[in-house]
Amino acid sequence: MTDWIKILPTPLSVAEADQFVIDPAAGGICVFAGTTRAETSADGRELVALDYEAYPEMATRQLQELAARTRDRWPVLKLAILHRTGRVAVGEASVVIAVSTGHRKEAFEACRFIIDELKRDVAIWKKEVWQSGDTSWVNSL
């Protein structure tokens, strides 16, 4: 298996994604973890988490298509695209992408392409959860 693509309701492991893409022919492995960051709204509310919702069948198909488009552009050996659903607290990973290629430049470019396209096109949505209990949907662009 050269692709690991999953939408999971459980915590994501950066180490497992990194291990998955190891290949003897790899000269470059790039791993990206998108995490929930602490922030304060303009009106002083503290962010405590992000809630992610997905249309799993559609999002999985879109991630598979994204993997194929990535492979068309770069000589990817292995890749992992993992996305979390449900509540993701500050400091936790909501997305993990790992890519191995023969050279580092291609690994960096492919990883960046995947996260940018994922945020733009995949049927996954996030809602901010504030300390006050208020929530607000986020436009990921």
N, CA, C and O atoms as CSV, one atom per row, in Angstrom:
chain,resi,resn,atom,element,x,y,z
A,1,MET,N,N,0.854,-1.194,0.000
A,1,MET,CA,C,0.000,0.000,0.000
A,1,MET,C,C,0.892,1.246,0.000
A,1,MET,O,O,1.792,1.371,0.830
A,2,THR,N,N,0.635,2.164,-0.935
A,2,THR,CA,C,1.449,3.369,-1.025
A,2,THR,C,C,0.717,4.625,-0.562
A,2,THR,O,O,1.342,5.676,-0.420
A,3,ASP,N,N,-0.594,4.542,-0.323
A,3,ASP,CA,C,-1.364,5.672,0.194
A,3,ASP,C,C,-2.133,5.234,1.434
A,3,ASP,O,O,-2.718,4.152,1.482
A,4,TRP,N,N,-2.113,6.109,2.433
A,4,TRP,CA,C,-2.917,5.904,3.639
A,4,TRP,C,C,-3.790,7.143,3.759
A,4,TRP,O,O,-3.310,8.219,4.116
A,5,ILE,N,N,-5.070,6.988,3.461
A,5,ILE,CA,C,-6.007,8.104,3.458
A,5,ILE,C,C,-7.164,7.737,4.377
A,5,ILE,O,O,-7.874,6.759,4.145
A,6,LYS,N,N,-7.343,8.542,5.429
A,6,LYS,CA,C,-8.388,8.246,6.412
A,6,LYS,C,C,-8.968,9.524,6.989
A,6,LYS,O,O,-8.277,10.530,7.149
A,7,ILE,N,N,-10.246,9.459,7.293
A,7,ILE,CA,C,-10.926,10.472,8.094
A,7,ILE,C,C,-11.299,9.760,9.376
A,7,ILE,O,O,-12.039,8.776,9.362
A,8,LEU,N,N,-10.778,10.271,10.496
A,8,LEU,CA,C,-10.876,9.550,11.763
A,8,LEU,C,C,-11.470,10.416,12.875
A,8,LEU,O,O,-11.203,11.616,12.934
A,9,PRO,N,N,-12.267,9.820,13.750
A,9,PRO,CA,C,-12.813,10.553,14.887
A,9,PRO,C,C,-11.898,10.500,16.116
A,9,PRO,O,O,-12.274,10.958,17.195
A,10,THR,N,N,-10.710,9.944,15.948
A,10,THR,CA,C,-9.775,9.751,17.061
A,10,THR,C,C,-8.505,10.565,16.828
A,10,THR,O,O,-8.244,10.991,15.702
A,11,PRO,N,N,-7.713,10.786,17.875
A,11,PRO,CA,C,-6.469,11.556,17.717
A,11,PRO,C,C,-5.563,10.979,16.626
A,11,PRO,O,O,-5.496,9.767,16.426
A,12,LEU,N,N,-4.872,11.881,15.929
A,12,LEU,CA,C,-3.990,11.509,14.835
A,12,LEU,C,C,-2.555,11.387,15.337
A,12,LEU,O,O,-2.138,12.123,16.231
A,13,SER,N,N,-1.810,10.459,14.760
A,13,SER,CA,C,-0.420,10.245,15.147
A,13,SER,C,C,0.518,10.703,14.038
A,13,SER,O,O,0.552,10.119,12.955
A,14,VAL,N,N,1.277,11.755,14.323
A,14,VAL,CA,C,2.291,12.231,13.385
A,14,VAL,C,C,3.342,11.142,13.190
A,14,VAL,O,O,3.799,10.909,12.071
A,15,ALA,N,N,3.724,10.478,14.272
A,15,ALA,CA,C,4.755,9.432,14.204
A,15,ALA,C,C,4.321,8.270,13.306
A,15,ALA,O,O,5.131,7.749,12.539
A,16,GLU,N,N,3.063,7.864,13.393
A,16,GLU,CA,C,2.585,6.765,12.546
A,16,GLU,C,C,2.573,7.163,11.074
A,16,GLU,O,O,2.916,6.352,10.213
A,17,ALA,N,N,2.182,8.400,10.775
A,17,ALA,CA,C,2.187,8.865,9.390
A,17,ALA,C,C,3.621,8.916,8.863
A,17,ALA,O,O,3.883,8.510,7.731
A,18,ASP,N,N,4.535,9.407,9.671
A,18,ASP,CA,C,5.947,9.459,9.296
A,18,ASP,C,C,6.477,8.051,9.024
A,18,ASP,O,O,7.138,7.822,8.012
A,19,GLN,N,N,6.195,7.127,9.906
A,19,GLN,CA,C,6.644,5.737,9.731
A,19,GLN,C,C,6.063,5.113,8.478
A,19,GLN,O,O,6.741,4.347,7.793
A,20,PHE,N,N,4.808,5.435,8.168
A,20,PHE,CA,C,4.134,4.854,7.006
A,20,PHE,C,C,4.845,5.208,5.705
A,20,PHE,O,O,4.934,4.372,4.806
A,21,VAL,N,N,5.352,6.433,5.591
A,21,VAL,CA,C,5.922,6.872,4.311
A,21,VAL,C,C,7.400,6.549,4.145
A,21,VAL,O,O,7.979,6.842,3.099
A,22,ILE,N,N,8.019,5.953,5.154
A,22,ILE,CA,C,9.425,5.587,5.014
A,22,ILE,C,C,9.573,4.581,3.885
A,22,ILE,O,O,8.815,3.617,3.778
A,23,ASP,N,N,10.577,4.833,3.041
A,23,ASP,CA,C,10.843,3.976,1.889
A,23,ASP,C,C,12.350,4.020,1.621
A,23,ASP,O,O,12.955,5.087,1.722
A,24,PRO,N,N,12.960,2.894,1.285
A,24,PRO,CA,C,14.407,2.888,1.027
A,24,PRO,C,C,14.830,3.842,-0.094
A,24,PRO,O,O,15.972,4.300,-0.106
A,25,ALA,N,N,13.936,4.145,-1.028
A,25,ALA,CA,C,14.274,5.035,-2.136
A,25,ALA,C,C,14.059,6.515,-1.804
A,25,ALA,O,O,14.358,7.387,-2.620
A,26,ALA,N,N,13.544,6.794,-0.609
A,26,ALA,CA,C,13.226,8.174,-0.233
A,26,ALA,C,C,14.475,8.931,0.204
A,26,ALA,O,O,15.219,8.491,1.081
A,27,GLY,N,N,14.680,10.074,-0.430
A,27,GLY,CA,C,15.716,10.998,0.009
A,27,GLY,C,C,15.107,12.168,0.754
A,27,GLY,O,O,15.815,12.962,1.374
A,28,GLY,N,N,13.782,12.268,0.689
A,28,GLY,CA,C,13.081,13.342,1.380
A,28,GLY,C,C,11.737,12.870,1.886
A,28,GLY,O,O,10.969,12.231,1.167
A,29,ILE,N,N,11.468,13.200,3.141
A,29,ILE,CA,C,10.155,12.957,3.747
A,29,ILE,C,C,9.722,14.276,4.351
A,29,ILE,O,O,10.455,14.890,5.125
A,30,CYS,N,N,8.534,14.702,3.993
A,30,CYS,CA,C,7.987,15.927,4.555
A,30,CYS,C,C,6.714,15.550,5.309
A,30,CYS,O,O,5.848,14.849,4.784
A,31,VAL,N,N,6.618,16.025,6.540
A,31,VAL,CA,C,5.434,15.771,7.359
A,31,VAL,C,C,4.878,17.115,7.812
A,31,VAL,O,O,5.607,17.964,8.325
A,32,PHE,N,N,3.584,17.293,7.616
A,32,PHE,CA,C,2.898,18.501,8.068
A,32,PHE,C,C,1.800,18.099,9.031
A,32,PHE,O,O,1.021,17.186,8.757
A,33,ALA,N,N,1.745,18.786,10.159
A,33,ALA,CA,C,0.651,18.602,11.114
A,33,ALA,C,C,-0.026,19.952,11.310
A,33,ALA,O,O,0.600,20.918,11.747
A,34,GLY,N,N,-1.306,20.004,10.984
A,34,GLY,CA,C,-2.095,21.204,11.243
A,34,GLY,C,C,-2.754,21.050,12.597
A,34,GLY,O,O,-3.501,20.099,12.829
A,35,THR,N,N,-2.479,21.988,13.493
A,35,THR,CA,C,-2.970,21.890,14.867
A,35,THR,C,C,-3.891,23.059,15.208
A,35,THR,O,O,-3.834,24.120,14.587
A,36,THR,N,N,-4.727,22.839,16.193
A,36,THR,CA,C,-5.581,23.908,16.700
A,36,THR,C,C,-4.718,24.842,17.529
A,36,THR,O,O,-4.088,24.420,18.499
A,37,ARG,N,N,-4.691,26.109,17.149
A,37,ARG,CA,C,-3.861,27.081,17.873
A,37,ARG,C,C,-4.720,27.899,18.828
A,37,ARG,O,O,-5.897,28.150,18.570
A,38,ALA,N,N,-4.119,28.299,19.913
A,38,ALA,CA,C,-4.790,29.180,20.865
A,38,ALA,C,C,-4.909,30.564,20.236
A,38,ALA,O,O,-3.947,31.092,19.679
A,39,GLU,N,N,-6.076,31.125,20.333
A,39,GLU,CA,C,-6.247,32.489,19.844
A,39,GLU,C,C,-7.355,33.177,20.618
A,39,GLU,O,O,-8.171,32.543,21.288
A,40,THR,N,N,-7.354,34.494,20.503
A,40,THR,CA,C,-8.349,35.322,21.174
A,40,THR,C,C,-9.102,36.099,20.103
A,40,THR,O,O,-8.492,36.715,19.229
A,41,SER,N,N,-10.421,36.068,20.175
A,41,SER,CA,C,-11.239,36.790,19.193
A,41,SER,C,C,-11.111,38.299,19.424
A,41,SER,O,O,-10.599,38.739,20.453
A,42,ALA,N,N,-11.579,39.073,18.461
A,42,ALA,CA,C,-11.534,40.529,18.563
A,42,ALA,C,C,-12.280,41.036,19.795
A,42,ALA,O,O,-11.952,42.092,20.336
A,43,ASP,N,N,-13.297,40.267,20.240
A,43,ASP,CA,C,-14.057,40.695,21.420
A,43,ASP,C,C,-13.570,40.025,22.710
A,43,ASP,O,O,-14.259,40.064,23.729
A,44,GLY,N,N,-12.374,39.405,22.664
A,44,GLY,CA,C,-11.739,38.898,23.880
A,44,GLY,C,C,-12.046,37.461,24.263
A,44,GLY,O,O,-11.617,37.019,25.329
A,45,ARG,N,N,-12.773,36.712,23.435
A,45,ARG,CA,C,-13.068,35.312,23.762
A,45,ARG,C,C,-11.866,34.421,23.441
A,45,ARG,O,O,-11.165,34.644,22.454
A,46,GLU,N,N,-11.634,33.407,24.285
A,46,GLU,CA,C,-10.534,32.458,24.079
A,46,GLU,C,C,-11.042,31.234,23.335
A,46,GLU,O,O,-12.090,30.684,23.673
A,47,LEU,N,N,-10.291,30.808,22.312
A,47,LEU,CA,C,-10.628,29.598,21.573
A,47,LEU,C,C,-10.194,28.382,22.392
A,47,LEU,O,O,-9.069,28.341,22.891
A,48,VAL,N,N,-11.079,27.396,22.533
A,48,VAL,CA,C,-10.737,26.187,23.293
A,48,VAL,C,C,-10.648,24.946,22.406
A,48,VAL,O,O,-10.015,23.958,22.780
A,49,ALA,N,N,-11.284,24.995,21.226
A,49,ALA,CA,C,-11.266,23.818,20.345
A,49,ALA,C,C,-11.824,24.188,18.989
A,49,ALA,O,O,-12.381,25.267,18.788
A,50,LEU,N,N,-11.657,23.253,18.062
A,50,LEU,CA,C,-12.327,23.310,16.771
A,50,LEU,C,C,-13.147,22.037,16.638
A,50,LEU,O,O,-12.683,20.955,17.000
A,51,ASP,N,N,-14.352,22.160,16.125
A,51,ASP,CA,C,-15.189,21.002,15.832
A,51,ASP,C,C,-15.170,20.800,14.322
A,51,ASP,O,O,-15.480,21.718,13.562
A,52,TYR,N,N,-14.803,19.584,13.886
A,52,TYR,CA,C,-14.750,19.260,12.467
A,52,TYR,C,C,-15.882,18.335,12.097
A,52,TYR,O,O,-16.170,17.367,12.800
A,53,GLU,N,N,-16.526,18.645,10.979
A,53,GLU,CA,C,-17.551,17.783,10.407
A,53,GLU,C,C,-17.136,17.463,8.983
A,53,GLU,O,O,-16.495,18.275,8.316
A,54,ALA,N,N,-17.502,16.279,8.523
A,54,ALA,CA,C,-17.160,15.867,7.161
A,54,ALA,C,C,-18.301,15.086,6.554
A,54,ALA,O,O,-19.137,14.518,7.257
A,55,TYR,N,N,-18.319,15.068,5.257
A,55,TYR,CA,C,-19.163,14.159,4.495
A,55,TYR,C,C,-18.185,13.040,4.120
A,55,TYR,O,O,-17.529,13.124,3.082
A,56,PRO,N,N,-18.076,11.983,4.960
A,56,PRO,CA,C,-16.977,11.015,4.855
A,56,PRO,C,C,-16.798,10.370,3.482
A,56,PRO,O,O,-15.674,10.273,2.990
A,57,GLU,N,N,-17.881,9.932,2.863
A,57,GLU,CA,C,-17.748,9.264,1.562
A,57,GLU,C,C,-17.194,10.233,0.511
A,57,GLU,O,O,-16.281,9.893,-0.240
A,58,MET,N,N,-17.751,11.421,0.472
A,58,MET,CA,C,-17.297,12.413,-0.501
A,58,MET,C,C,-15.872,12.868,-0.183
A,58,MET,O,O,-15.030,12.944,-1.078
A,59,ALA,N,N,-15.603,13.171,1.084
A,59,ALA,CA,C,-14.280,13.659,1.468
A,59,ALA,C,C,-13.201,12.610,1.205
A,59,ALA,O,O,-12.111,12.950,0.745
A,60,THR,N,N,-13.488,11.355,1.488
A,60,THR,CA,C,-12.509,10.295,1.216
A,60,THR,C,C,-12.233,10.199,-0.274
A,60,THR,O,O,-11.078,10.084,-0.684
A,61,ARG,N,N,-13.269,10.244,-1.080
A,61,ARG,CA,C,-13.084,10.213,-2.536
A,61,ARG,C,C,-12.264,11.420,-3.000
A,61,ARG,O,O,-11.380,11.286,-3.846
A,62,GLN,N,N,-12.558,12.591,-2.446
A,62,GLN,CA,C,-11.813,13.798,-2.817
A,62,GLN,C,C,-10.335,13.677,-2.405
A,62,GLN,O,O,-9.450,14.111,-3.144
A,63,LEU,N,N,-10.071,13.095,-1.240
A,63,LEU,CA,C,-8.686,12.911,-0.800
A,63,LEU,C,C,-7.957,11.915,-1.688
A,63,LEU,O,O,-6.773,12.094,-1.975
A,64,GLN,N,N,-8.643,10.876,-2.124
A,64,GLN,CA,C,-8.037,9.909,-3.049
A,64,GLN,C,C,-7.717,10.574,-4.384
A,64,GLN,O,O,-6.659,10.333,-4.964
A,65,GLU,N,N,-8.632,11.410,-4.868
A,65,GLU,CA,C,-8.388,12.147,-6.109
A,65,GLU,C,C,-7.226,13.121,-5.942
A,65,GLU,O,O,-6.421,13.288,-6.859
A,66,LEU,N,N,-7.132,13.763,-4.782
A,66,LEU,CA,C,-6.026,14.669,-4.480
A,66,LEU,C,C,-4.702,13.906,-4.468
A,66,LEU,O,O,-3.698,14.401,-4.981
A,67,ALA,N,N,-4.693,12.722,-3.894
A,67,ALA,CA,C,-3.478,11.898,-3.900
A,67,ALA,C,C,-3.069,11.577,-5.334
A,67,ALA,O,O,-1.887,11.638,-5.669
A,68,ALA,N,N,-4.034,11.236,-6.178
A,68,ALA,CA,C,-3.736,10.917,-7.577
A,68,ALA,C,C,-3.190,12.145,-8.310
A,68,ALA,O,O,-2.243,12.029,-9.088
A,69,ARG,N,N,-3.780,13.318,-8.067
A,69,ARG,CA,C,-3.279,14.553,-8.696
A,69,ARG,C,C,-1.867,14.867,-8.221
A,69,ARG,O,O,-1.036,15.342,-8.996
A,70,THR,N,N,-1.601,14.602,-6.957
A,70,THR,CA,C,-0.258,14.827,-6.408
A,70,THR,C,C,0.745,13.905,-7.095
A,70,THR,O,O,1.833,14.335,-7.477
A,71,ARG,N,N,0.374,12.648,-7.249
A,71,ARG,CA,C,1.257,11.679,-7.911
A,71,ARG,C,C,1.490,12.032,-9.390
A,71,ARG,O,O,2.539,11.708,-9.947
A,72,ASP,N,N,0.515,12.693,-10.020
A,72,ASP,CA,C,0.690,13.127,-11.407
A,72,ASP,C,C,1.740,14.239,-11.518
A,72,ASP,O,O,2.391,14.383,-12.553
A,73,ARG,N,N,1.897,15.019,-10.453
A,73,ARG,CA,C,2.802,16.175,-10.489
A,73,ARG,C,C,4.191,15.888,-9.934
A,73,ARG,O,O,5.171,16.482,-10.382
A,74,TRP,N,N,4.285,14.979,-8.960
A,74,TRP,CA,C,5.567,14.697,-8.309
A,74,TRP,C,C,5.787,13.191,-8.227
A,74,TRP,O,O,4.824,12.425,-8.222
A,75,PRO,N,N,7.051,12.758,-8.161
A,75,PRO,CA,C,7.364,11.325,-8.068
A,75,PRO,C,C,7.232,10.818,-6.621
A,75,PRO,O,O,8.223,10.489,-5.969
A,76,VAL,N,N,6.007,10.766,-6.153
A,76,VAL,CA,C,5.726,10.367,-4.769
A,76,VAL,C,C,5.924,8.862,-4.619
A,76,VAL,O,O,5.436,8.072,-5.427
A,77,LEU,N,N,6.649,8.485,-3.571
A,77,LEU,CA,C,6.816,7.069,-3.253
A,77,LEU,C,C,5.646,6.591,-2.393
A,77,LEU,O,O,4.988,5.600,-2.708
A,78,LYS,N,N,5.402,7.316,-1.305
A,78,LYS,CA,C,4.282,6.996,-0.403
A,78,LYS,C,C,3.712,8.298,0.125
A,78,LYS,O,O,4.407,9.311,0.206
A,79,LEU,N,N,2.425,8.257,0.486
A,79,LEU,CA,C,1.837,9.428,1.118
A,79,LEU,C,C,0.757,9.020,2.102
A,79,LEU,O,O,0.130,7.968,1.981
A,80,ALA,N,N,0.564,9.890,3.077
A,80,ALA,CA,C,-0.490,9.719,4.077
A,80,ALA,C,C,-1.243,11.041,4.194
A,80,ALA,O,O,-0.640,12.109,4.302
A,81,ILE,N,N,-2.562,10.949,4.170
A,81,ILE,CA,C,-3.415,12.109,4.422
A,81,ILE,C,C,-4.437,11.665,5.459
A,81,ILE,O,O,-5.312,10.848,5.172
A,82,LEU,N,N,-4.323,12.201,6.647
A,82,LEU,CA,C,-5.215,11.852,7.754
A,82,LEU,C,C,-5.913,13.114,8.223
A,82,LEU,O,O,-5.266,14.143,8.421
A,83,HIS,N,N,-7.233,13.050,8.405
A,83,HIS,CA,C,-7.972,14.211,8.906
A,83,HIS,C,C,-8.888,13.780,10.028
A,83,HIS,O,O,-9.512,12.720,9.973
A,84,ARG,N,N,-8.958,14.591,11.012
A,84,ARG,CA,C,-9.753,14.328,12.201
A,84,ARG,C,C,-11.153,14.902,12.042
A,84,ARG,O,O,-11.346,15.913,11.366
A,85,THR,N,N,-12.123,14.255,12.664
A,85,THR,CA,C,-13.458,14.826,12.813
A,85,THR,C,C,-13.746,14.906,14.307
A,85,THR,O,O,-13.042,14.316,15.126
A,86,GLY,N,N,-14.795,15.648,14.641
A,86,GLY,CA,C,-15.132,15.825,16.048
A,86,GLY,C,C,-14.354,16.978,16.656
A,86,GLY,O,O,-13.811,17.825,15.947
A,87,ARG,N,N,-14.311,16.995,17.980
A,87,ARG,CA,C,-13.669,18.101,18.704
A,87,ARG,C,C,-12.168,17.900,18.774
A,87,ARG,O,O,-11.682,16.837,19.160
A,88,VAL,N,N,-11.438,18.951,18.391
A,88,VAL,CA,C,-9.975,18.943,18.414
A,88,VAL,C,C,-9.525,20.107,19.292
A,88,VAL,O,O,-9.647,21.270,18.905
A,89,ALA,N,N,-9.010,19.789,20.464
A,89,ALA,CA,C,-8.609,20.805,21.437
A,89,ALA,C,C,-7.358,21.553,20.974
A,89,ALA,O,O,-6.629,21.094,20.094
A,90,VAL,N,N,-7.130,22.703,21.582
A,90,VAL,CA,C,-5.924,23.488,21.314
A,90,VAL,C,C,-4.696,22.599,21.515
A,90,VAL,O,O,-4.578,21.897,22.520
A,91,GLY,N,N,-3.788,22.644,20.541
A,91,GLY,CA,C,-2.562,21.861,20.600
A,91,GLY,C,C,-2.648,20.503,19.927
A,91,GLY,O,O,-1.616,19.878,19.685
A,92,GLU,N,N,-3.848,20.028,19.617
A,92,GLU,CA,C,-4.004,18.723,18.981
A,92,GLU,C,C,-4.019,18.867,17.461
A,92,GLU,O,O,-4.378,19.919,16.933
A,93,ALA,N,N,-3.627,17.805,16.766
A,93,ALA,CA,C,-3.607,17.807,15.303
A,93,ALA,C,C,-4.978,17.511,14.728
A,93,ALA,O,O,-5.666,16.587,15.162
A,94,SER,N,N,-5.365,18.311,13.741
A,94,SER,CA,C,-6.607,18.063,13.012
A,94,SER,C,C,-6.320,17.437,11.658
A,94,SER,O,O,-7.188,16.783,11.081
A,95,VAL,N,N,-5.114,17.631,11.148
A,95,VAL,CA,C,-4.715,17.051,9.868
A,95,VAL,C,C,-3.232,16.701,9.922
A,95,VAL,O,O,-2.421,17.449,10.468
A,96,VAL,N,N,-2.895,15.550,9.346
A,96,VAL,CA,C,-1.495,15.130,9.230
A,96,VAL,C,C,-1.287,14.670,7.793
A,96,VAL,O,O,-2.032,13.843,7.267
A,97,ILE,N,N,-0.258,15.228,7.180
A,97,ILE,CA,C,0.107,14.853,5.817
A,97,ILE,C,C,1.578,14.450,5.837
A,97,ILE,O,O,2.414,15.158,6.400
A,98,ALA,N,N,1.888,13.322,5.228
A,98,ALA,CA,C,3.273,12.869,5.119
A,98,ALA,C,C,3.508,12.402,3.694
A,98,ALA,O,O,2.679,11.701,3.114
A,99,VAL,N,N,4.650,12.798,3.133
A,99,VAL,CA,C,4.979,12.469,1.749
A,99,VAL,C,C,6.448,12.078,1.672
A,99,VAL,O,O,7.308,12.745,2.246
A,100,SER,N,N,6.728,10.989,0.957
A,100,SER,CA,C,8.122,10.643,0.683
A,100,SER,C,C,8.362,10.668,-0.824
A,100,SER,O,O,7.538,10.213,-1.617
A,101,THR,N,N,9.516,11.215,-1.188
A,101,THR,CA,C,9.947,11.285,-2.587
A,101,THR,C,C,11.452,11.019,-2.621
A,101,THR,O,O,12.098,10.905,-1.579
A,102,GLY,N,N,11.986,10.924,-3.809
A,102,GLY,CA,C,13.414,10.699,-3.951
A,102,GLY,C,C,14.257,11.868,-3.482
A,102,GLY,O,O,15.395,11.680,-3.051
A,103,HIS,N,N,13.707,13.082,-3.563
A,103,HIS,CA,C,14.450,14.294,-3.197
A,103,HIS,C,C,13.584,15.214,-2.349
A,103,HIS,O,O,12.358,15.204,-2.467
A,104,ARG,N,N,14.218,16.007,-1.496
A,104,ARG,CA,C,13.491,16.843,-0.533
A,104,ARG,C,C,12.599,17.888,-1.195
A,104,ARG,O,O,11.496,18.148,-0.713
A,105,LYS,N,N,13.056,18.493,-2.292
A,105,LYS,CA,C,12.276,19.557,-2.932
A,105,LYS,C,C,10.884,19.057,-3.300
A,105,LYS,O,O,9.888,19.727,-3.024
A,106,GLU,N,N,10.814,17.890,-3.918
A,106,GLU,CA,C,9.524,17.338,-4.327
A,106,GLU,C,C,8.650,16.997,-3.127
A,106,GLU,O,O,7.432,17.170,-3.175
A,107,ALA,N,N,9.267,16.512,-2.046
A,107,ALA,CA,C,8.500,16.184,-0.835
A,107,ALA,C,C,7.857,17.445,-0.252
A,107,ALA,O,O,6.681,17.434,0.110
A,108,PHE,N,N,8.637,18.537,-0.161
A,108,PHE,CA,C,8.089,19.798,0.347
A,108,PHE,C,C,6.959,20.303,-0.552
A,108,PHE,O,O,5.892,20.676,-0.064
A,109,GLU,N,N,7.197,20.314,-1.859
A,109,GLU,CA,C,6.190,20.828,-2.794
A,109,GLU,C,C,4.909,20.008,-2.761
A,109,GLU,O,O,3.813,20.568,-2.751
A,110,ALA,N,N,5.038,18.697,-2.743
A,110,ALA,CA,C,3.858,17.829,-2.732
A,110,ALA,C,C,3.066,18.003,-1.443
A,110,ALA,O,O,1.837,18.061,-1.473
A,111,CYS,N,N,3.752,18.087,-0.329
A,111,CYS,CA,C,3.077,18.256,0.965
A,111,CYS,C,C,2.318,19.579,0.996
A,111,CYS,O,O,1.170,19.627,1.439
A,112,ARG,N,N,2.943,20.635,0.535
A,112,ARG,CA,C,2.292,21.953,0.511
A,112,ARG,C,C,1.074,21.937,-0.415
A,112,ARG,O,O,0.024,22.480,-0.072
A,113,PHE,N,N,1.216,21.321,-1.576
A,113,PHE,CA,C,0.114,21.203,-2.522
A,113,PHE,C,C,-1.070,20.488,-1.874
A,113,PHE,O,O,-2.210,20.936,-1.997
A,114,ILE,N,N,-0.806,19.394,-1.194
A,114,ILE,CA,C,-1.888,18.618,-0.574
A,114,ILE,C,C,-2.649,19.445,0.443
A,114,ILE,O,O,-3.879,19.473,0.405
A,115,ILE,N,N,-1.953,20.125,1.361
A,115,ILE,CA,C,-2.681,20.871,2.391
A,115,ILE,C,C,-3.442,22.041,1.774
A,115,ILE,O,O,-4.572,22.322,2.174
A,116,ASP,N,N,-2.841,22.719,0.812
A,116,ASP,CA,C,-3.543,23.848,0.188
A,116,ASP,C,C,-4.801,23.394,-0.549
A,116,ASP,O,O,-5.849,24.029,-0.434
A,117,GLU,N,N,-4.705,22.308,-1.300
A,117,GLU,CA,C,-5.858,21.800,-2.045
A,117,GLU,C,C,-6.913,21.217,-1.107
A,117,GLU,O,O,-8.110,21.401,-1.325
A,118,LEU,N,N,-6.476,20.521,-0.075
A,118,LEU,CA,C,-7.397,19.938,0.908
A,118,LEU,C,C,-8.255,21.039,1.530
A,118,LEU,O,O,-9.478,20.917,1.590
A,119,LYS,N,N,-7.618,22.100,1.987
A,119,LYS,CA,C,-8.353,23.182,2.643
A,119,LYS,C,C,-9.323,23.864,1.678
A,119,LYS,O,O,-10.371,24.360,2.092
A,120,ARG,N,N,-8.974,23.887,0.407
A,120,ARG,CA,C,-9.805,24.573,-0.579
A,120,ARG,C,C,-10.978,23.735,-1.062
A,120,ARG,O,O,-12.065,24.270,-1.283
A,121,ASP,N,N,-10.780,22.420,-1.232
A,121,ASP,CA,C,-11.743,21.624,-1.985
A,121,ASP,C,C,-12.446,20.482,-1.259
A,121,ASP,O,O,-13.484,20.018,-1.730
A,122,VAL,N,N,-11.927,20.021,-0.147
A,122,VAL,CA,C,-12.445,18.777,0.444
A,122,VAL,C,C,-13.631,19.064,1.370
A,122,VAL,O,O,-13.647,20.068,2.082
A,123,ALA,N,N,-14.616,18.170,1.348
A,123,ALA,CA,C,-15.873,18.324,2.093
A,123,ALA,C,C,-15.671,18.073,3.594
A,123,ALA,O,O,-16.205,17.127,4.173
A,124,ILE,N,N,-14.877,18.965,4.191
A,124,ILE,CA,C,-14.626,18.960,5.644
A,124,ILE,C,C,-14.781,20.400,6.108
A,124,ILE,O,O,-14.221,21.317,5.506
A,125,TRP,N,N,-15.548,20.601,7.190
A,125,TRP,CA,C,-15.830,21.937,7.680
A,125,TRP,C,C,-15.445,22.039,9.144
A,125,TRP,O,O,-15.466,21.052,9.878
A,126,LYS,N,N,-15.087,23.273,9.564
A,126,LYS,CA,C,-14.725,23.455,10.968
A,126,LYS,C,C,-15.495,24.606,11.597
A,126,LYS,O,O,-15.859,25.594,10.959
A,127,LYS,N,N,-15.715,24.412,12.883
A,127,LYS,CA,C,-16.428,25.395,13.691
A,127,LYS,C,C,-15.557,25.715,14.899
A,127,LYS,O,O,-15.046,24.810,15.558
A,128,GLU,N,N,-15.388,26.999,15.189
A,128,GLU,CA,C,-14.629,27.427,16.362
A,128,GLU,C,C,-15.491,27.263,17.613
A,128,GLU,O,O,-16.689,27.543,17.602
A,129,VAL,N,N,-14.865,26.811,18.671
A,129,VAL,CA,C,-15.544,26.658,19.955
A,129,VAL,C,C,-14.829,27.576,20.949
A,129,VAL,O,O,-13.642,27.407,21.229
A,130,TRP,N,N,-15.568,28.539,21.469
A,130,TRP,CA,C,-14.993,29.541,22.360
A,130,TRP,C,C,-15.241,29.172,23.819
A,130,TRP,O,O,-16.164,28.421,24.135
A,131,GLN,N,N,-14.417,29.702,24.684
A,131,GLN,CA,C,-14.516,29.423,26.127
A,131,GLN,C,C,-15.905,29.774,26.664
A,131,GLN,O,O,-16.380,29.144,27.610
A,132,SER,N,N,-16.541,30.748,26.083
A,132,SER,CA,C,-17.888,31.188,26.503
A,132,SER,C,C,-18.952,30.169,26.141
A,132,SER,O,O,-20.080,30.247,26.628
A,133,GLY,N,N,-18.596,29.195,25.274
A,133,GLY,CA,C,-19.581,28.220,24.799
A,133,GLY,C,C,-20.139,28.573,23.430
A,133,GLY,O,O,-20.796,27.749,22.792
A,134,ASP,N,N,-19.882,29.790,22.979
A,134,ASP,CA,C,-20.307,30.205,21.643
A,134,ASP,C,C,-19.520,29.427,20.595
A,134,ASP,O,O,-18.402,28.979,20.845
A,135,THR,N,N,-20.122,29.276,19.421
A,135,THR,CA,C,-19.438,28.638,18.298
A,135,THR,C,C,-19.621,29.502,17.062
A,135,THR,O,O,-20.570,30.279,16.960
A,136,SER,N,N,-18.686,29.349,16.117
A,136,SER,CA,C,-18.794,30.068,14.850
A,136,SER,C,C,-18.124,29.244,13.754
A,136,SER,O,O,-17.014,28.740,13.925
A,137,TRP,N,N,-18.824,29.117,12.619
A,137,TRP,CA,C,-18.265,28.383,11.477
A,137,TRP,C,C,-17.128,29.177,10.864
A,137,TRP,O,O,-17.134,30.408,10.867
A,138,VAL,N,N,-16.147,28.446,10.336
A,138,VAL,CA,C,-14.962,29.065,9.764
A,138,VAL,C,C,-14.908,28.821,8.269
A,138,VAL,O,O,-15.154,27.710,7.799
A,139,ASN,N,N,-14.586,29.862,7.530
A,139,ASN,CA,C,-14.285,29.711,6.100
A,139,ASN,C,C,-12.794,29.420,6.031
A,139,ASN,O,O,-11.987,30.260,6.429
A,140,SER,N,N,-12.407,28.239,5.531
A,140,SER,CA,C,-11.018,27.798,5.573
A,140,SER,C,C,-10.109,28.425,4.523
A,140,SER,O,O,-8.914,28.128,4.502
A,141,LEU,N,N,-10.623,29.265,3.668
A,141,LEU,CA,C,-9.775,29.831,2.610
A,141,LEU,C,C,-8.789,30.810,3.118
A,141,LEU,O,O,-8.012,31.364,2.340
